[in-house]
Each structure stands twice: as structure tokens, then as C-alpha cells.
Amino acid sequence: MPVKPEILKVTTAAQTRLFKVEQVELRFSNGAERTYERLANRGNSAVMIIPVTEDNEVLLIKEYAAGIEDYTLTLPKGLIDPGENAHIAADRELKEEAGFGSNQLDTLKIMTSAPNYMGHRITAVIARDLYPCRLQGDEPEEMEVVSWPLAEIEQLVASEDFTEGRAIAALYMARDFLNRK
């Protein structure tokens, strides 16, 4: 197993309201030194919820995604607030974004996105035994909830408005999890 590089220095290169870019000076075990840039970790990570109804349908949300400048179909997700664990945050976010709570939550996997550039982690949580419950969230508009048969996820993945890689991975993990049950 390789030896992790030594972190020589971490400085802030840029900062906005949402993002902090850090320069990380490293020394590798062979003596080579490099400066990398990364998005700094923020908060307590996040959760992505795969809500599955008793009819084996997944509940998706349609929300505006500023990064792609369009509405996208995806799974409910959000930050884990201070004092919450992944399951408490998953239940809260599900209530805020989709209008449902869950009596049965199971962690599927902790995932990363672009780990070479950011340390952000998101916990994929499958939510079952759903019941109607809405909490006021921080979203600027109410999100449309779309129900999709879990047995037809290949058609969903092929859909032009369902493109988020983490959501695609989470759906396949949820399907496999439920097939093992």
C-alpha cells in the first residue's frame, strides 16, 4: 500500500458564499512536491434518499439545477445538519422535498463525487414504509414529485432529464438491496 503524501500547507485560494477553494501543498514519499486545488469540505456531508413505496415505485423530485441551468429529475437530498445523523437528515429532507416520512431507513453506501477535487461525501439511504408528512424546507419553490416503477429504472436512466450520476448509482444499489430482501 502506498504511503500517503505529507501535507505541507493548506491555504485558501478563493472563497464564495457556498464554496471555498484550497491549495494543498504535498510531499510524496519519493520526495516529489506538488500543489493541488480542491473544494474544501463543508458541514457534515449530505444524504441522498431513495424513497420506495409499497408498490415498489421510487419517488423522484424535479428541481432546478443551477449547474446545468435546467430542471432535472433526481432523488431527494440535502445536507446533514449539526446534531443530525444520516438517517435523521434523510427523514427530514424527504419530508421537506417530497412530502413523505419514513418508518424504515437503511444506509446503502457512502459515496464521493470527484474525490480528486473535493472531499464531499453523500450517504445513500433507502427509505421504505412511507407516510405523508410535509415539513417546510429551504427550497425556493415546491418540488414536483414523480413516481417511477423501480422495475423500469433502465428507462429512467435513459431519460434525458435524469442525468445525475450519484442518483443513477443509488437507484441500482436500492434495486439490488431490495432484491436481496
C-alpha positions in Angstrom: 0.0 0.0 0.0 1.4 3.4 -0.9 2.4 5.9 1.8 0.1 8.9 1.9 1.8 12.2 0.9 2.7 14.6 3.7 0.5 17.8 3.8 2.9 20.7 4.0 0.5 23.6 3.9 -3.2 24.3 3.2 -4.2 27.8 2.2 -7.4 29.4 0.9 -7.2 30.3 -2.7 -10.7 31.7 -3.2 -14.0 31.8 -1.2 -17.6 32.5 -2.1 -20.8 32.2 0.0 -21.0 28.5 -0.9 -17.5 27.4 -1.9 -14.0 27.6 -0.5 -11.1 26.6 -2.8 -8.0 25.4 -1.0 -4.4 25.0 -2.3 -2.8 21.9 -0.7 0.9 21.6 -0.8 2.0 18.0 -0.7 5.2 16.0 -0.5 5.1 12.4 -1.8 7.1 9.6 -0.4 9.5 9.8 -3.3 10.3 13.5 -2.4 8.2 15.0 -5.3 6.2 18.1 -4.2 3.0 19.3 -5.8 0.3 21.9 -5.1 -3.3 20.6 -5.7 -6.5 22.6 -5.5 -9.7 21.3 -4.0 -13.1 22.4 -2.8 -12.9 22.4 1.0 -15.2 20.2 3.0 -18.2 22.0 4.2 -20.5 20.8 7.0 -21.4 17.3 8.0 -21.7 15.8 4.5 -25.1 15.1 2.9 -27.7 12.4 2.3 -29.5 11.2 -0.8 -32.7 9.4 -0.3 -34.2 6.6 -2.4 -37.9 6.6 -1.2 -39.6 3.3 -2.3 -43.4 2.9 -1.9 -45.2 -0.3 -1.0 -45.9 -0.6 -4.7 -42.2 -0.7 -5.4 -42.1 2.7 -7.0 -39.4 5.2 -6.4 -40.3 8.8 -5.6 -38.2 11.3 -7.6 -38.3 15.1 -7.4 -38.0 17.7 -10.2 -35.8 20.6 -9.1 -33.9 23.5 -10.7 -30.2 22.7 -11.0 -28.2 25.9 -11.4 -25.1 24.0 -12.6 -26.9 22.8 -15.7 -29.3 25.7 -15.9 -32.4 23.5 -16.2 -34.8 21.4 -14.3 -33.7 17.9 -13.6 -35.3 14.7 -12.3 -33.4 13.4 -9.3 -33.7 11.9 -5.8 -34.3 14.0 -2.7 -31.1 15.1 -1.0 -29.6 17.6 1.3 -27.0 18.5 3.9 -26.8 16.7 7.3 -27.4 19.5 9.8 -25.4 19.8 13.1 -26.7 17.3 15.6 -28.2 15.0 13.0 -27.1 11.6 11.8 -27.6 10.4 8.2 -31.0 8.8 9.0 -32.4 11.8 10.8 -31.3 14.1 8.0 -32.7 11.7 5.3 -36.1 11.6 7.0 -36.2 15.4 7.3 -35.1 16.0 3.7 -37.7 13.5 2.5 -40.4 15.4 4.3 -39.2 18.8 3.1 -38.7 17.8 -0.6 -41.2 15.0 -1.3 -43.8 15.3 1.4 -43.2 11.9 3.0 -41.6 10.5 6.1 -40.2 7.0 6.5 -40.5 4.4 9.2 -37.7 2.3 7.8 -34.3 3.7 6.7 -31.3 1.7 5.7 -27.9 3.1 4.6 -26.7 1.7 1.3 -23.3 3.4 0.8 -21.3 6.5 1.4 -20.3 7.9 -2.0 -17.9 10.6 -3.2 -18.1 12.8 -6.3 -14.8 13.8 -8.0 -12.6 12.8 -5.0 -9.5 14.3 -6.7 -11.1 17.7 -6.3 -13.3 17.6 -3.3 -13.8 15.6 -0.1 -17.6 15.8 -0.2 -19.4 12.6 0.8 -23.1 11.7 0.4 -24.8 8.9 2.2 -27.3 7.0 0.0 -30.3 5.9 2.3 -33.2 3.8 1.1 -36.5 4.9 2.7 -39.4 2.5 3.0 -42.7 2.3 4.9 -43.5 5.8 3.8 -46.3 8.0 5.2 -47.5 11.5 4.1 -45.8 14.3 6.1 -44.6 17.7 4.8 -42.0 20.0 6.5 -41.2 23.5 5.4 -37.7 23.3 3.7 -35.3 25.9 2.3 -36.2 25.3 -1.3 -37.3 28.4 -3.3 -40.3 26.5 -4.8 -42.2 23.4 -4.2 -40.8 20.4 -6.0 -42.8 18.2 -8.3 -42.8 14.6 -7.0 -42.7 11.9 -9.8 -43.3 8.2 -9.1 -41.4 5.7 -11.2 -41.6 1.9 -11.1 -38.3 0.6 -9.7 -38.6 -2.3 -12.2 -38.2 0.2 -15.0 -35.1 2.0 -13.9 -33.3 1.4 -17.2 -35.9 3.6 -18.9 -35.4 6.2 -16.2 -31.7 6.2 -16.7 -32.2 6.6 -20.5 -34.4 9.6 -19.9 -32.9 12.9 -20.9 -33.9 14.7 -17.7 -32.4 12.1 -15.3 -28.6 12.6 -15.5 -27.1 12.8 -12.0 -24.5 10.0 -11.7 -25.0 9.7 -7.9 -28.7 9.2 -8.3 -28.2 6.6 -11.0 -25.8 4.6 -8.8 -28.2 5.0 -5.8 -31.1 3.5 -7.8 -29.2 0.5 -8.8 -28.0 -0.1 -5.3 -31.5 0.2 -4.0 -32.8 -2.3 -6.5 -30.1 -4.7 -5.6 -30.7 -4.2 -1.9 -34.5 -4.9 -2.3 -33.8 -8.0 -4.5 -31.7 -9.5 -1.7 -34.5 -9.0 0.9 
